[in-house]
């Protein structure tokens, strides 16, 4: 999961980046609405964590404009504005969830996984694909009922493919799922992760679409 964190408090932001990063999530942090807008144009994200008290623009104003422009990206508002009217305003502006500060990192993580689950149209966290089962919240994978150890990058790659069944993802889109915007990425890094995933979950788990990118292989091929 690739997360755009828009939070101007350095202490809160560093805690979120470190905490979610330890859970295998990729987080890019910005401190202003303008920087968030620019980064959305430069990389693909799965969800936004949005503080409302930004230094350059009120977060709700930015969120409303983003929705008017047609963005359907899930947004979790993270704020100290705690009245009922504040929460109602946030949801009416287009937020998909609303979490108050101070918060527990475990709850934040659970809410993010719930947003991803809803966006994919699933009722439960467990994702099944033929003999393959994967629980992104527990970061556990099974093949034919046997546990399979996957690295953080391999999990991010698998999750990106599972969340986009039937879609062809370009190399750049997959890299955005695996790495932060400022990370140094070796030219063959994606190929290495795909090779390892195929070795662990079957050669057909990742299908190469010549000239376009990659997609999740057919369910019966994950053996």
C-alpha positions in Angstrom: 0.0 0.0 0.0 1.4 3.4 -1.1 0.2 6.2 1.2 0.4 9.9 0.8 0.6 11.6 4.2 -0.2 15.3 4.3 0.7 16.4 7.8 2.6 19.5 8.8 3.5 18.4 12.4 7.0 16.9 12.1 6.7 14.8 15.2 3.3 13.3 14.3 4.4 12.7 10.7 7.7 11.0 11.6 5.8 8.7 14.0 3.3 7.7 11.3 6.0 7.2 8.6 8.1 5.0 11.0 5.2 3.1 12.4 3.5 2.3 9.1 6.8 1.7 7.4 7.6 -1.0 10.0 4.3 -2.7 9.0 5.5 -2.9 5.4 3.6 0.1 4.1 5.1 2.8 1.8 4.6 6.3 3.0 5.4 9.6 1.3 5.0 12.6 3.5 4.3 16.3 2.6 3.5 19.2 4.8 1.2 21.4 2.5 -1.8 21.0 0.2 0.3 22.3 -2.7 3.0 19.7 -2.2 0.3 17.0 -1.9 -1.2 18.1 -5.2 2.1 18.0 -6.9 3.0 14.6 -5.6 -0.3 13.2 -6.8 0.6 14.2 -10.3 4.0 12.5 -10.0 3.2 9.1 -8.5 0.4 6.6 -7.9 -1.0 6.3 -4.4 -3.6 4.0 -2.9 -4.8 6.2 0.0 -4.3 9.7 1.4 -4.0 10.5 5.1 -5.0 14.2 5.4 -4.5 16.7 8.2 -7.0 19.6 8.0 -4.9 22.3 9.6 -2.4 22.8 6.8 -0.3 26.0 6.6 -1.2 26.9 3.0 -4.8 25.8 2.7 -7.6 24.3 4.9 -7.6 20.5 4.3 -11.3 20.4 3.7 -11.1 23.0 1.0 -8.4 21.0 -0.8 -10.4 17.8 -0.4 -13.5 19.3 -1.8 -11.6 20.6 -4.8 -10.0 17.2 -5.4 -13.4 15.5 -5.4 -14.8 18.1 -7.8 -11.9 17.3 -10.1 -13.0 13.7 -10.1 -10.6 12.0 -7.8 -11.9 8.8 -6.1 -8.7 8.1 -4.1 -9.7 7.0 -0.6 -9.0 9.7 2.0 -8.7 9.3 5.7 -8.9 12.6 7.6 -6.6 12.8 10.6 -7.3 15.8 12.8 -7.9 17.3 16.2 -11.2 18.8 15.1 -13.4 16.7 17.3 -17.0 18.1 17.3 -19.8 16.3 15.5 -20.2 19.1 13.1 -16.5 18.9 12.2 -16.8 15.2 11.5 -20.0 15.7 9.4 -18.2 18.4 7.4 -15.3 16.2 6.8 -17.4 13.3 5.5 -19.6 15.6 3.4 -16.4 17.1 1.9 -15.5 13.7 0.5 -13.5 12.0 3.3 -13.9 8.2 3.5 -13.0 8.0 7.1 -12.3 10.4 10.0 -9.8 9.7 12.9 -9.2 12.0 15.8 -5.8 13.0 17.3 -4.4 11.6 19.5 -4.7 8.2 17.9 -3.4 4.7 18.2 -1.2 3.6 15.3 -2.8 0.2 15.3 -6.2 1.8 14.7 -4.8 4.0 12.0 -3.3 0.9 10.2 -6.6 -1.0 10.6 -8.6 1.8 9.1 -6.3 2.1 6.2 -6.6 -1.6 5.4 -10.4 -1.3 5.7 -10.4 1.6 3.2 -8.3 -0.6 0.8 -10.7 -3.5 1.3 -13.7 -1.3 0.5 -12.1 0.2 -2.5 -11.5 -3.4 -3.8 -15.1 -4.4 -3.1 -14.2 -7.0 -0.5 -16.1 -7.7 2.7 -13.2 -9.3 4.5 -9.4 -8.7 4.8 -8.4 -12.1 3.4 -7.8 -12.1 -0.3 -8.1 -15.5 -2.1 -6.8 -16.2 -5.6 -7.0 -19.9 -6.4 -4.8 -21.8 -3.9 -3.2 -18.5 -2.8 -4.5 -16.7 0.3 -3.1 -13.3 1.5 -4.1 -11.2 4.5 -2.6 -7.7 4.1 -3.5 -6.6 7.6 -1.6 -9.6 9.1 1.0 -9.6 6.3 0.7 -13.4 5.9 0.5 -15.5 2.8 -0.5 -19.1 2.2 -0.2 -21.3 -0.8 -2.2 -24.5 -0.7 -2.7 -24.0 3.0 1.1 -23.8 3.6 2.5 -20.5 5.0 4.9 -18.7 2.6 7.4 -16.1 3.8 7.4 -13.0 1.7 9.7 -10.0 2.1 8.2 -6.5 2.5 8.7 -5.6 -1.1 7.3 -9.0 -2.3 4.2 -8.4 -0.2 3.8 -4.9 -1.6 4.1 -6.3 -5.2 1.6 -9.1 -4.5 -0.9 -6.7 -2.9 -0.7 -4.3 -5.8 -1.5 -7.2 -8.2 -4.3 -8.6 -6.1 -5.9 -5.2 -5.7 -5.9 -4.7 -9.5 -7.1 -8.1 -10.8 -7.5 -8.0 -14.6 -5.6 -4.7 -14.9 -2.3 -4.3 -16.6 0.1 -2.3 -14.4 3.1 -0.5 -15.9 6.6 -0.9 -14.4 6.3 2.6 -13.0 3.0 1.9 -11.3 4.4 -1.2 -9.6 7.5 0.7 -8.5 5.2 3.3 -6.9 3.6 0.5 -4.9 7.0 -0.7 -3.7 9.0 2.4 -3.1 8.6 5.9 -1.8 9.0 8.9 -4.1 12.5 9.7 -3.0 13.9 6.2 -2.7 16.8 5.1 -4.8 15.7 2.3 -7.0 18.1 0.1 -9.0 17.2 -0.5 -12.6 16.6 -4.2 -12.2 14.9 -4.1 -8.7 11.4 -4.7 -10.0 12.5 -7.7 -12.1 14.2 -9.1 -9.0 11.1 -8.9 -6.9 9.0 -10.4 -9.7 11.5 -13.3 -10.0 11.3 -14.0 -6.2 7.5 -13.8 -6.2 7.3 -16.3 -9.1 9.8 -18.6 -7.4 7.7 -18.7 -4.2 4.2 -18.6 -5.5 4.5 -20.1 -9.0 5.8 -18.9 -12.3 2.4 -17.7 -13.5 1.5 -15.6 -10.5 2.8 -12.5 -12.4 1.9 -12.3 -16.1 4.1 -10.2 -18.4 2.2 -8.3 -21.0 4.7 -7.4 -23.6 5.2 -3.7 -24.1 2.7 -2.7 -21.4 3.6 -4.1 -18.1 2.4 -6.9 -15.7 -0.8 -8.3 -14.3 -2.0 -10.9 -11.9 -1.9 -14.4 -13.5 -5.0 -16.6 -13.6 -6.2 -18.1 -10.3 -5.6 -21.7 -11.3 -1.9 -20.9 -12.2 -0.9 -19.9 -8.7 0.7 -23.3 -7.9 
